[in-house]
Amino acid sequence: LVIDYIPDYIKNMYSFLNKYDSLVNIHNPKDISILKKAMIRLKYEELFMFMLKINMLKSYNSEISKSYNKNVDVSLIDNVVKNLPYNLTPDQNTSLYEIINDLNSDKKMSRLLEGDVGSGKTIVAFIAIYGMIKSNYQCALMAPTEILAMQHYVNFKEMFGDVNVELLTGSISKKKKEEINKRLENNEIDFIIGTHAIIQDDVNFSNLGLVVTDEQHRFGVNQRNNLKNKGIMPDILYLSATPIPRTYALTIYGDMDISIIKTMPVGRKKVLTILKDESEIKDVLYMIKKELDKKHQIYVVAPLIDGENNDSVTTLVRQYSLAFKNYNIGMLHGKLKPKDKDDVMKKFIDKQIDILISTTVIEVGVDVKNATMIVIHNSELFGLSTLHQLRGRVGRSTRQGYAYLMYEKDKSLSEIAEKRLKAIREFTEFGSGFKIAMRDLEIRGAG
């Protein structure tokens, strides 16, 4: 007895072989064309059954994971949107109200807000957070770096001055942490922004309603769970600019809902991406000088902190200091003390540094609109999502952005490295993060 699980209307739609004939031809095919049809038919049924089980499990989990109706005031959200100094793009607007609808349902939200670098995910998350706070719930946002956490803190305070918001990172003094923890427990803080510091055991909330994880792929499963377990059934929102293959797999297999921002903010241009051999560095230095003459700023990225070749920050600082003697050059990497990192970034934001030479600590979320060029040395050593994120540090205004990807032609590149460089050069339009993620999935699998 052969049981056929695919409904008739689907079999008719795709002109599938019946299951009995598919099984016969898999084992004893008459010709190659019938073998292909049999394989497609059986593969489809396998995936169909898997997705059916996933959706049944998701439906079951939503029933046992009922959340509290947060009663976010939609008219308040409307008013915030109306009073922004710019208009939200259509996708931003749609994503925001999808999130608000989730918050106002009795279903526990588990949603990924997906959008290319610079698409405006953060403002959507901020407005949703503000709505939750005004419904008397606490919120938490976890960012992967102190630089990004500080940027979110400053920007949120500037937008919503009537909210008690605090920053909690590893560099804060023990006394300050104890004070923040006490105020959190007493419901005296509405919104906490931080790094991994906010998932420590001594951090407790009074009424946590919404957890936001920025660049969710930078955190492990346990780290994300530690944060959401700080509350009783809090809603969860993940933000991601470049989905790594694992994230794509999660959305495909139904573990979370997804909102997508594909529309480009008004006035943005695509970042021109140029591959250059290290021997052509003089051409790149000339282009840097042209941008500096326009009073623009430059990122230079290396894979290592120390080393003798062009693959280290310390070496590049010496070399660029010789090439650009009349300009201020800054250095940023993970070994610097948190305070020193903040000082360097503040100087760069305040235009006191012309060229910032860094490791990938500037990869995520750093938003300096006057930076128009990024030069990435040894680009073949970086992953596809990292290259896309680094490129996203420029072109964040109406000014033209440039990304120079340096590599050594004389060194034999691995097949995967060649595919990565080809993909990053091929996909340059705004919104190409989705195509890049799919290519990354094809190159290295879901992980």
Secondary structure as the mmCIF struct_conf table of DSSP 4:
data_model
#
loop_
_struct_conf.conf_type_id
_struct_conf.id
_struct_conf.beg_label_comp_id
_struct_conf.beg_label_asym_id
_struct_conf.beg_label_seq_id
_struct_conf.end_label_comp_id
_struct_conf.end_label_asym_id
_struct_conf.end_label_seq_id
BEND BEND1 ILE A 6 ILE A 6
HELX_RH_AL_P HELX_RH_AL_P1 ASP A 8 TYR A 14
TURN_TY1_P TURN_TY1_P1 SER A 15 SER A 15
HELX_LH_PP_P HELX_LH_PP_P1 PHE A 16 ASN A 18
HELX_RH_AL_P HELX_RH_AL_P2 LYS A 19 HIS A 27
BEND BEND2 ASN A 28 ASN A 28
BEND BEND3 LYS A 30 ASP A 31
HELX_RH_AL_P HELX_RH_AL_P3 ILE A 32 ILE A 64
TURN_TY1_P TURN_TY1_P2 SER A 65 SER A 65
STRN STRN1 LYS A 66 LYS A 66
HELX_RH_AL_P HELX_RH_AL_P4 VAL A 74 LYS A 82
TURN_TY1_P TURN_TY1_P3 ASN A 83 ASN A 83
BEND BEND4 LEU A 84 TYR A 86
HELX_LH_PP_P HELX_LH_PP_P2 ASN A 87 THR A 89
HELX_RH_AL_P HELX_RH_AL_P5 PRO A 90 LEU A 103
TURN_TY1_P TURN_TY1_P4 ASN A 104 ASN A 104
BEND BEND5 SER A 105 ASP A 106
STRN STRN2 LYS A 107 LYS A 107
HELX_LH_PP_P HELX_LH_PP_P3 LYS A 108 MET A 109
STRN STRN3 SER A 110 GLY A 115
TURN_TY1_P TURN_TY1_P5 VAL A 117 GLY A 118
BEND BEND6 SER A 119 SER A 119
HELX_RH_AL_P HELX_RH_AL_P6 LYS A 121 LYS A 134
TURN_TY1_P TURN_TY1_P6 SER A 135 ASN A 136
STRN STRN4 GLN A 138 MET A 142
BEND BEND7 PRO A 144 THR A 145
HELX_RH_AL_P HELX_RH_AL_P7 GLU A 146 MET A 159
TURN_TY1_P TURN_TY1_P7 GLY A 161 ASP A 162
BEND BEND8 VAL A 163 VAL A 163
STRN STRN5 VAL A 165 LEU A 168
TURN_TY1_P TURN_TY1_P8 GLY A 170 SER A 171
BEND BEND9 ILE A 172 ILE A 172
HELX_RH_AL_P HELX_RH_AL_P8 LYS A 174 GLU A 185
TURN_TY1_P TURN_TY1_P9 ASN A 186 ASN A 187
BEND BEND10 ASP A 190 ASP A 190
STRN STRN6 PHE A 191 GLY A 194
BEND BEND11 THR A 195 THR A 195
HELX_RH_3T_P HELX_RH_3T_P1 HIS A 196 ILE A 199
BEND BEND12 GLN A 200 GLN A 200
TURN_TY1_P TURN_TY1_P10 ASP A 201 ASP A 202
BEND BEND13 SER A 206 ASN A 207
STRN STRN7 LEU A 208 ASP A 214
TURN_TY1_P TURN_TY1_P11 GLU A 215 GLU A 215
HELX_RH_3T_P HELX_RH_3T_P2 GLN A 216 ARG A 218
BEND BEND14 PHE A 219 PHE A 219
HELX_RH_AL_P HELX_RH_AL_P9 VAL A 221 LYS A 228
TURN_TY1_P TURN_TY1_P12 ASN A 229 LYS A 230
BEND BEND15 GLY A 231 MET A 233
STRN STRN8 ASP A 235 SER A 240
BEND BEND16 ALA A 241 THR A 242
HELX_RH_AL_P HELX_RH_AL_P10 PRO A 245 ILE A 252
TURN_TY1_P TURN_TY1_P13 TYR A 253 GLY A 254
BEND BEND17 ASP A 255 MET A 256
STRN STRN9 ASP A 257 ILE A 261
BEND BEND18 THR A 263 THR A 263
HELX_LH_PP_P HELX_LH_PP_P4 MET A 264 PRO A 265
TURN_TY1_P TURN_TY1_P14 VAL A 266 GLY A 267
HELX_LH_PP_P HELX_LH_PP_P5 LYS A 270 VAL A 271
STRN STRN10 LEU A 272 ASP A 277
HELX_RH_3T_P HELX_RH_3T_P3 GLU A 278 GLU A 280
HELX_RH_AL_P HELX_RH_AL_P11 ILE A 281 ASP A 293
TURN_TY1_P TURN_TY1_P15 LYS A 294 LYS A 295
STRN STRN11 GLN A 297 VAL A 301
BEND BEND19 PRO A 303 PRO A 303
STRN STRN12 LEU A 304 LEU A 304
BEND BEND20 ILE A 305 ASP A 306
BEND BEND21 GLU A 308 ASN A 309
TURN_TY1_P TURN_TY1_P16 ASN A 310 ASP A 311
STRN STRN13 SER A 312 SER A 312
HELX_RH_AL_P HELX_RH_AL_P12 VAL A 313 ALA A 323
TURN_TY1_P TURN_TY1_P17 PHE A 324 ASN A 326
BEND BEND22 TYR A 327 TYR A 327
STRN STRN14 ILE A 329 LEU A 332
TURN_TY1_P TURN_TY1_P18 GLY A 334 LYS A 335
BEND BEND23 LEU A 336 LEU A 336
HELX_RH_AL_P HELX_RH_AL_P13 PRO A 338 ILE A 349
TURN_TY1_P TURN_TY1_P19 ASP A 350 LYS A 351
BEND BEND24 ASP A 354 ASP A 354
STRN STRN15 ILE A 355 SER A 358
HELX_RH_3T_P HELX_RH_3T_P4 THR A 360 ILE A 362
BEND BEND25 GLU A 363 GLY A 365
TURN_TY1_P TURN_TY1_P20 LYS A 369 ASN A 370
STRN STRN16 ALA A 371 ILE A 376
TURN_TY1_P TURN_TY1_P21 HIS A 377 ASN A 378
HELX_RH_3T_P HELX_RH_3T_P5 SER A 379 LEU A 381
BEND BEND26 PHE A 382 PHE A 382
HELX_RH_AL_P HELX_RH_AL_P14 LEU A 384 ARG A 391
TURN_TY1_P TURN_TY1_P22 GLY A 392 ARG A 393
BEND BEND27 VAL A 394 VAL A 394
BEND BEND28 SER A 397 ARG A 399
STRN STRN17 TYR A 402 TYR A 407
TURN_TY1_P TURN_TY1_P23 LYS A 409 ASP A 410
BEND BEND29 LYS A 411 LYS A 411
HELX_LH_PP_P HELX_LH_PP_P6 SER A 412 SER A 414
HELX_RH_AL_P HELX_RH_AL_P15 GLU A 415 GLU A 426
BEND BEND30 GLU A 429 GLU A 429
TURN_TY1_P TURN_TY1_P24 PHE A 430 SER A 432
HELX_RH_AL_P HELX_RH_AL_P16 GLY A 433 ARG A 444
#
